[in-house]
Amino acid sequence: MKPQKLIRDGISIVLGSALAACAVYFFLIPNDLAVGSVSGISIVLNTFIPLRVTTISLILNVILLLLGAVFIGAGFSGKTVLTTLLYSGMLSGLEFLFPNLEPLTSSPLLDMLCYIFILGLAQAILFSSDASTGGIDIIAKILNKFLHIEIGKAVSTGGLCLALASVFAFDTETVVISLLGTYLNGIVVDHFIFDLNPRRRVCILSEKQQEICRFILEDLHSGASIYEAVGAYTGETHEEIITIVDKNEYRRLMDFIRKTDPDAFLTVYSVHEVHYKAKH
């Protein structure tokens, strides 16, 4: 692994773990919200088992980590083990620094919204480095890998099952808020994941085809394909350039096309995922 990627992944794991621990300790636990997660189910079990929430969470995470190693792979599981240890340690540290913490606001719904926003950002940061805080994220990655469900929807699907368990421990209002929070958590995760590194598919019809292709290949160091397009009205044949670029490349490409051929015809689409095998 390249040193730059190792450093970037390390920063992502520490930052993601810290955000997740703060989200759970300051907003989830004080309100007894069982938003679909291992922390949520741990809060439910805590009403029946005389163990701390952090202890129950650690036990459940170990079980799920074993499942992750079997179904996802050693790379993901190795980073997730590190993240889980950091997350559990930070959670225990917050428990020591802020014992008997009361809800930060007078509204469980507001606390839930703060929780899912911060946790969604943490999950997106960790997923981008092929890691997670464990728990429901492992179930989500398994669903994503084998059923090809978008990661946010996978988080919601697995989480809703866990959130339903809160019906055995808490009142109806808490159960409803937990279910709503689980669903919104999946939406927030997808939002952050796709916005962390957005890509666009750009289709270009231009008289300056060679110049634009050269810019894409030599300046952006990206790839492009050329397709034959026939105008329905005129019957004339044109060659259409299609390329997929990230946010920075897209801005540079647009600037180049405006200068090179202001009359170029462009269509742009958002791309959620790109899978390819690099040629060496």
GIVEN-V578785 format. One record per residue. N is the residue number from 0. RES is the residue in one small letter. D_FIRST is the distance of its C-alpha to the first C-alpha in Angstrom with 1 decimal. Layout:
# GIVEN-V578785
n,res,d_first
N,RES,D_FIRST
N,RES,D_FIRST
This chain:
# GIVEN-V578785
n,res,d_first
0,m,0.0
1,k,3.8
2,p,6.5
3,q,8.5
4,k,6.8
5,l,6.5
6,i,10.1
7,r,11.2
8,d,10.4
9,g,12.2
10,i,15.0
11,s,15.4
12,i,15.7
13,v,18.2
14,l,20.2
15,g,20.4
16,s,21.5
17,a,24.1
18,l,25.5
19,a,25.9
20,a,27.6
21,c,30.0
22,a,30.8
23,v,31.8
24,y,33.6
25,f,35.5
26,f,36.4
27,l,36.1
28,i,37.5
29,p,40.6
30,n,41.8
31,d,41.3
32,l,39.5
33,a,38.0
34,v,35.7
35,g,33.8
36,s,31.1
37,v,30.8
38,s,32.1
39,g,35.0
40,i,35.9
41,s,35.6
42,i,38.2
43,v,40.5
44,l,40.2
45,n,40.8
46,t,44.4
47,f,45.0
48,i,42.9
49,p,43.5
50,l,39.9
51,r,38.0
52,v,35.9
53,t,32.7
54,t,33.5
55,i,34.2
56,s,31.1
57,l,29.0
58,i,30.8
59,l,30.3
60,n,26.6
61,v,26.2
62,i,28.1
63,l,26.1
64,l,22.7
65,l,24.1
66,l,24.9
67,g,21.5
68,a,20.0
69,v,22.6
70,f,22.6
71,i,19.2
72,g,16.7
73,a,14.8
74,g,11.6
75,f,14.1
76,s,16.4
77,g,14.1
78,k,13.3
79,t,17.0
80,v,18.3
81,l,16.8
82,t,18.3
83,t,21.5
84,l,22.0
85,l,21.5
86,y,23.7
87,s,26.4
88,g,26.4
89,m,26.9
90,l,29.6
91,s,31.4
92,g,31.3
93,l,32.9
94,e,35.4
95,f,36.3
96,l,36.6
97,f,38.4
98,p,40.5
99,n,42.9
100,l,41.4
101,e,43.7
102,p,42.6
103,l,41.7
104,t,43.9
105,s,47.1
106,s,45.7
107,p,43.5
108,l,42.7
109,l,41.5
110,d,39.3
111,m,37.9
112,l,37.0
113,c,35.3
114,y,33.3
115,i,32.1
116,f,31.2
117,i,29.1
118,l,27.6
119,g,26.9
120,l,24.9
121,a,22.9
122,q,22.2
123,a,21.2
124,i,18.7
125,l,17.2
126,f,17.4
127,s,15.5
128,s,12.4
129,d,13.3
130,a,15.1
131,s,18.8
132,t,21.6
133,g,22.6
134,g,26.2
135,i,27.3
136,d,23.8
137,i,23.0
138,i,26.3
139,a,25.5
140,k,22.1
141,i,24.1
142,l,26.8
143,n,24.4
144,k,22.8
145,f,26.1
146,l,28.7
147,h,26.7
148,i,28.2
149,e,26.8
150,i,24.8
151,g,27.5
152,k,30.3
153,a,28.6
154,v,28.4
155,s,32.1
156,t,33.1
157,g,31.8
158,g,32.8
159,l,36.4
160,c,37.1
161,l,36.1
162,a,38.0
163,l,41.1
164,a,41.2
165,s,42.3
166,v,45.8
167,f,46.6
168,a,46.1
169,f,46.8
170,d,49.3
171,t,49.2
172,e,48.0
173,t,44.9
174,v,44.1
175,v,44.6
176,i,42.4
177,s,39.7
178,l,39.8
179,l,39.8
180,g,36.9
181,t,34.8
182,y,35.6
183,l,34.9
184,n,31.5
185,g,30.3
186,i,31.6
187,v,29.9
188,v,26.5
189,d,26.8
190,h,28.1
191,f,25.2
192,i,22.5
193,f,24.2
194,d,24.9
195,l,21.5
196,n,20.5
197,p,23.8
198,r,24.1
199,r,27.4
200,r,29.0
201,v,31.3
202,c,34.3
203,i,36.2
204,l,39.6
205,s,40.5
206,e,42.7
207,k,39.9
208,q,37.5
209,q,36.4
210,e,35.6
211,i,33.6
212,c,31.6
213,r,30.9
214,f,29.7
215,i,27.3
216,l,25.9
217,e,25.9
218,d,25.7
219,l,23.7
220,h,21.5
221,s,22.1
222,g,24.1
223,a,27.7
224,s,30.3
225,i,34.1
226,y,36.7
227,e,40.5
228,a,42.3
229,v,46.1
230,g,48.1
231,a,50.3
232,y,53.1
233,t,53.2
234,g,51.8
235,e,49.9
236,t,46.6
237,h,43.5
238,e,39.9
239,e,37.5
240,i,33.9
241,i,31.4
242,t,27.9
243,i,25.4
244,v,24.0
245,d,22.4
246,k,24.6
247,n,24.2
248,e,24.6
249,y,27.5
250,r,29.3
251,r,28.9
252,l,30.1
253,m,33.1
254,d,34.0
255,f,34.0
256,i,36.1
257,r,38.6
258,k,39.2
259,t,39.1
260,d,41.0
261,p,42.5
262,d,44.2
263,a,41.1
264,f,41.1
265,l,37.9
266,t,36.9
267,v,33.8
268,y,32.3
269,s,29.7
270,v,26.8
271,h,25.2
272,e,22.5
273,v,21.0
274,h,19.7
275,y,18.9
276,k,17.1
277,a,16.0
278,k,18.0
279,h,16.9
